[in-house]
Amino acid sequence: MTFTGTPPPRWTVLAAWAVPLCVLPSAVWRAVVVARGEVAWADGGWYLVLLSVLSMAFASLTPVLVRPWGERRPPRLVAGAATLGAALVIALCCYALVNQAFGVVDRGPVLVGRDDPEHPPPGADVGLAYLPLLLWGPLVLAVTRDYRGRSRPATASKRSTRCPAGPR
């Protein structure tokens, strides 16, 4: 696959750079909770910091889809990884929304054990910090779709325009 040489449209560039900004509020909130000592390192603070670092790292990969250096990798591989990542983020967001609405799971995330201390339920400010995460998956899908549209199979050679040999 090769790129057409067409630069990405402005909306795609803005959407790609918006992804890390969508993840930033929740990452900062988690880091602040640990920094303030509201959650001790041993009681899950490490998990919150790790989640913040990983989410920002993955979100920061999205601009690769609109930069020339992102076009040096196999487009099918890059687009596949981006689509899979977006699908996982959308699935996690759907799980969180369904769980919040219907209380499917009554206690914390999967990585927090039953013996960990209880924390009071988060307030509306936490909801506002997490609300932009709902845009993460759809934005990555939109940017990936444009990325795929700008990449296309390279033709090995132009078709011959010779006339087939026949009676004259």
Buried (B, 14 or more C-beta within 10 A) or exposed (E): BEBEEEEBEEEBBEBBBBBBEBBBBBBBBBBEBBEEEEBEEEBBBEBBBEBBEEBBEBBEBBBBBBEEEBBEEEBEEBBEBBBEBBEEBBEBBEEBEEEEEEEEEEEEEEEBEEEBEEEEEEEEEBEEBBEBBBBBBBBBBBBBBBBBEBBEEEEEEEEEEEEEEEEE
